[in-house]
Amino acid sequence: MVDLNTAMAAASAEQKRRSTDGSQERKKRRTGKDMGLEAFDPVVYVAKEKADTASMWLVLSFSVVVSLLMRYVLMPNTDQAKSDILYLLPIAMIVLIPQVHRMILPERFMEIYTKGTWFKSGFLHLFTFLALSFMLVNPPLGDIVAPQLANTWAIAADDGTDLVFANDNGKDGEITWTVQQGESLTGEIWLLFGLADNVNSDGAVVTVGLENNQVSIADLPANDTYWAEHEEQIKFGRTLDNRSAPELLPHGTSDQPFAILLSADGLNVGTHKISVLITEQGDPWENTRSYKWTLEVVEELPDPDAS
């Protein structure tokens, strides 16, 4: 037999034990340490933030110095044919970032840095250098690209009164001019085009060579006055089909016009190859660009009914 008071005391003790075990189990499940969380320490957090900020500014300063050295020291003394070194060397300097940290930052910061710090610093240096180098080599801080064709090139025949353009537009690097049977292209034959540049638009020097029917003529100079003297004819001239003359200077006064006399007494039927060399004193290099164009003078096919 069990006394009622004894049974109630035993039940109460058992309930209390279970309640205590459950509470301890719940506390254990909610412990941050067991869940992989670290206790927040304001002192450690502030120290880490200061170290990361110091690293960021140090890498940015390092990248700025490297970019300036590349642009104003290495670039002027490097041949354009070996220009790959201008990018490979600064990017390779990523390996110096940990050593720069050790030389400049205090030891208390170095104890906080990990491999992840060097990984982030490397990417920060890479993209900072690329952005700065793009700014430093392009106008207004630099110019490493020669002027390019503003729109299209044209061939015009000047008989002293009218200026007649070829019907072909030369977009594909070739112009075909059809003449009557037994005839040739008569009058002064002019090569007309404009050059566009984002800086120093009037500083380009153009040298033209002509090879026609196995005969080569080199260094045809540009005529400095022809374009100004015939500006209205060039702008509003008509082709044989009564169409408007090609638009050679789409950017207006921002483009540099060129007129080169290919022949003073016409061109015979055949293939005429034109080479154009453009040079410009850029910053810091001399910029060059070349074009190869072809003028085909062909005879009109005979009328089938006449044969």
Secondary structure as GFF3:
##gff-version 3
##sequence-region A 1 307
A	DSSP	alpha_helix	4	29	.	.	.	ID=ss1
A	DSSP	alpha_helix	42	69	.	.	.	ID=ss2
A	DSSP	pi_helix	70	74	.	.	.	ID=ss3
A	DSSP	three_ten_helix	75	77	.	.	.	ID=ss4
A	DSSP	three_ten_helix	80	82	.	.	.	ID=ss5
A	DSSP	alpha_helix	85	92	.	.	.	ID=ss6
A	DSSP	three_ten_helix	93	96	.	.	.	ID=ss7
A	DSSP	alpha_helix	97	104	.	.	.	ID=ss8
A	DSSP	alpha_helix	107	110	.	.	.	ID=ss9
A	DSSP	alpha_helix	115	137	.	.	.	ID=ss10
A	DSSP	beta_strand	148	158	.	.	.	ID=ss11
A	DSSP	beta_strand	163	165	.	.	.	ID=ss12
A	DSSP	beta_strand	174	179	.	.	.	ID=ss13
A	DSSP	beta_strand	188	196	.	.	.	ID=ss14
A	DSSP	beta_strand	205	212	.	.	.	ID=ss15
A	DSSP	beta_strand	215	220	.	.	.	ID=ss16
A	DSSP	alpha_helix	226	229	.	.	.	ID=ss17
A	DSSP	alpha_helix	231	236	.	.	.	ID=ss18
A	DSSP	beta_strand	238	239	.	.	.	ID=ss19
A	DSSP	three_ten_helix	252	254	.	.	.	ID=ss20
A	DSSP	beta_strand	256	263	.	.	.	ID=ss21
A	DSSP	beta_strand	270	281	.	.	.	ID=ss22
A	DSSP	beta_strand	286	299	.	.	.	ID=ss23
A	DSSP	three_ten_helix	304	306	.	.	.	ID=ss24
###
